[in-house]
Amino acid sequence: MADHTAPDYELDDTLTLDRPEQYRVLFEPTRIQITDLVLERAATVSEIAETLGKPKGSVGHHMSVLEAAGLVRVVRTKKVRAIEAKYYGRTARTFLLTGAPGRDTDIAPDIFLTEAAAEYARAAERHEHPSDKAMVSTLRHVRIPNERAREWALRLGELAHEFTGEPRGGELTYGLLLALYPTDRPHLPDLEEAE
């Protein structure tokens, strides 16, 4: 497999998802897998179905739904025998969410965290010595002003963008989960308030 840092087709850098129906379309497990796969390179419904081990008709249906929502598109066609094969790609490298997935939808707001936790647990079980693979998780809490939290959110977005731009290669697909969120954790008063 050739290394590349971008799919083999043109796509926008970002697409803002601002309609609840786009969330409902995207946040379905098979559709998330499809949009992740075509970020590597354009692919046909048959290729995706074989990779996911799912029926071609099922993948074709998911692809039609994604296309109608503006999340994927046909990026090229190729004559294969007497049939014209359609190669699909994403409409954007990054889908920006305008709010929490749970708002105005029936999607759980912790969908990414739940999926990442399950993948992380499966990875730890699969590898006798998880230290052989690059695996790390950590959770930190700090009280900071809203302005600094916004700066951190932008930096995390840049880090995610950098990660998805990595050259493709190797035998494993790695996941990166980034989250910044307000909590209801108590905190000590500032020193000047305590005195």
C-alpha positions as CSV (number, residue, x, y, z in Angstrom):
1,M,0.0,0.0,0.0
2,A,1.4,3.4,-1.0
3,D,1.8,6.0,1.7
4,H,-0.2,9.1,1.2
5,T,-1.3,12.0,3.5
6,A,-4.5,12.8,1.6
7,P,-7.1,10.8,-0.2
8,D,-6.6,10.2,-3.9
9,Y,-9.3,12.8,-4.7
10,E,-10.1,16.4,-4.1
11,L,-12.2,17.3,-1.0
12,D,-12.9,20.3,1.1
13,D,-11.0,20.7,4.3
14,T,-14.1,21.1,6.5
15,L,-17.9,20.8,6.3
16,T,-20.0,22.2,9.0
17,L,-22.9,19.9,10.0
18,D,-25.6,22.2,11.0
19,R,-28.7,20.1,10.4
20,P,-30.0,17.4,12.9
21,E,-30.6,15.1,10.0
22,Q,-26.9,15.2,9.0
23,Y,-26.1,14.0,12.6
24,R,-28.6,11.2,12.4
25,V,-27.2,10.1,9.1
26,L,-23.6,10.2,10.1
27,F,-23.8,8.8,13.7
28,E,-24.7,5.3,12.7
29,P,-21.9,2.7,13.3
30,T,-21.7,1.4,9.7
31,R,-21.8,4.9,8.2
32,I,-19.1,6.1,10.5
33,Q,-17.0,3.2,9.3
34,I,-17.7,4.0,5.7
35,T,-16.8,7.7,6.0
36,D,-13.6,6.7,7.8
37,L,-12.6,4.2,5.1
38,V,-13.1,6.6,2.2
39,L,-10.9,9.2,3.9
40,E,-8.0,6.8,3.1
41,R,-8.9,6.6,-0.6
42,A,-11.9,6.6,-2.9
43,A,-13.7,3.2,-3.0
44,T,-16.6,1.4,-4.6
45,V,-19.5,0.0,-2.7
46,S,-18.1,-3.5,-3.4
47,E,-14.7,-2.7,-1.9
48,I,-16.3,-1.2,1.2
49,A,-18.7,-4.1,1.6
50,E,-15.9,-6.6,1.4
51,T,-13.7,-4.7,3.8
52,L,-16.5,-4.4,6.4
53,G,-17.8,-7.9,5.8
54,K,-21.3,-6.6,5.1
55,P,-23.7,-7.2,2.2
56,K,-23.2,-5.0,-0.8
57,G,-26.9,-4.0,-0.8
58,S,-26.7,-2.9,2.8
59,V,-23.5,-0.8,2.1
60,G,-25.1,0.6,-1.1
61,H,-28.1,1.8,1.0
62,H,-25.8,3.4,3.6
63,M,-23.9,5.1,0.8
64,S,-27.1,6.5,-0.8
65,V,-28.1,7.9,2.6
66,L,-24.7,9.5,3.1
67,E,-24.7,10.9,-0.4
68,A,-28.2,12.5,0.1
69,A,-27.0,14.1,3.3
70,G,-24.0,15.6,1.4
71,L,-21.4,13.7,3.4
72,V,-20.0,11.6,0.5
73,R,-20.1,11.9,-3.3
74,V,-19.0,10.1,-6.4
75,V,-15.4,11.3,-7.0
76,R,-14.8,9.3,-10.2
77,T,-16.0,6.5,-12.3
78,K,-14.2,3.7,-14.1
79,K,-15.4,1.3,-16.8
80,V,-15.1,-2.3,-15.4
81,R,-16.1,-4.7,-18.1
82,A,-19.5,-3.4,-19.2
83,I,-20.3,-1.7,-15.9
84,E,-19.3,1.8,-14.8
85,A,-17.9,1.5,-11.3
86,K,-18.5,4.5,-9.0
87,Y,-15.8,5.5,-6.6
88,Y,-17.0,7.4,-3.5
89,G,-15.2,9.9,-1.3
90,R,-16.0,12.2,1.5
91,T,-17.1,15.7,0.8
92,A,-14.7,17.0,3.5
93,R,-11.8,15.8,5.5
94,T,-13.3,17.0,8.7
95,F,-17.0,17.3,9.6
96,L,-17.5,20.1,12.1
97,L,-20.3,19.7,14.6
98,T,-22.1,22.9,15.5
99,G,-23.3,21.5,18.8
100,A,-23.3,18.4,20.9
101,P,-24.6,15.3,18.9
102,G,-27.4,14.8,21.5
103,R,-28.9,18.3,20.8
104,D,-32.0,18.1,18.6
105,T,-31.3,14.4,17.8
106,D,-31.7,11.0,19.5
107,I,-27.9,10.5,19.4
108,A,-26.1,10.0,22.7
109,P,-23.8,12.9,23.4
110,D,-21.1,10.5,24.6
111,I,-21.1,8.5,21.3
112,F,-17.4,9.2,20.6
113,L,-16.3,8.4,24.2
114,T,-18.4,5.2,24.3
115,E,-16.9,3.9,21.0
116,A,-13.4,4.9,21.9
117,A,-13.7,3.1,25.3
118,A,-14.9,-0.1,23.7
119,E,-12.1,0.0,21.0
120,Y,-9.5,0.7,23.7
121,A,-10.7,-2.2,25.8
122,R,-10.7,-4.6,22.8
123,A,-7.2,-3.5,21.9
124,A,-6.0,-4.2,25.4
125,E,-7.6,-7.7,25.3
126,R,-6.2,-8.5,21.8
127,H,-2.6,-7.8,22.7
128,E,-0.9,-9.9,25.3
129,H,1.6,-7.0,25.9
130,P,-0.2,-3.8,25.1
131,S,3.1,-2.0,25.6
132,D,4.1,-3.4,22.3
133,K,1.7,-1.1,20.6
134,A,1.3,2.7,21.0
135,M,-1.5,2.9,23.6
136,V,-2.1,5.7,26.1
137,S,-4.9,7.2,27.9
138,T,-5.1,9.9,30.6
139,L,-7.7,12.1,32.2
140,R,-6.8,15.5,33.7
141,H,-8.9,18.3,35.2
142,V,-7.9,21.9,35.6
143,R,-9.9,25.0,36.4
144,I,-9.3,27.6,33.6
145,P,-11.1,30.6,32.2
146,N,-13.5,30.1,29.3
147,E,-11.2,32.0,26.9
148,R,-8.3,29.5,27.6
149,A,-10.7,26.6,27.2
150,R,-11.6,27.9,23.7
151,E,-7.9,28.1,22.9
152,W,-7.4,24.5,24.0
153,A,-10.4,23.4,21.9
154,L,-8.8,25.0,18.8
155,R,-5.4,23.4,19.6
156,L,-7.1,20.0,20.0
157,G,-8.9,20.5,16.6
158,E,-5.5,21.3,15.0
159,L,-4.0,18.1,16.6
160,A,-6.9,16.0,15.2
161,H,-6.4,17.5,11.8
162,E,-2.7,16.8,11.9
163,F,-3.4,13.2,13.0
164,T,-5.8,12.5,10.1
165,G,-3.2,14.0,7.7
166,E,-0.6,11.3,8.7
167,P,0.8,9.2,5.8
168,R,-1.2,6.0,5.4
169,G,0.8,2.8,6.0
170,G,1.5,0.1,8.6
171,E,-0.7,-2.8,9.6
172,L,-2.9,-1.2,12.3
173,T,-5.4,1.7,12.3
174,Y,-5.0,3.8,15.4
175,G,-7.7,5.9,17.0
176,L,-7.3,9.3,18.6
177,L,-9.9,10.6,20.9
178,L,-9.8,14.2,22.1
179,A,-12.4,15.8,24.4
180,L,-12.6,19.0,26.3
181,Y,-15.7,19.6,28.4
182,P,-16.9,21.5,31.4
183,T,-17.5,19.5,34.6
184,D,-19.3,19.9,37.8
185,R,-16.2,19.0,39.9
186,P,-15.7,21.1,43.0
187,H,-12.6,23.2,43.3
188,L,-10.8,25.0,46.1
189,P,-11.3,28.7,46.4
190,D,-8.5,30.9,45.1
191,L,-5.9,31.9,47.7
192,E,-7.1,35.5,47.9
193,E,-10.7,34.3,48.4
194,A,-9.7,31.9,51.1
195,E,-7.9,34.5,53.2
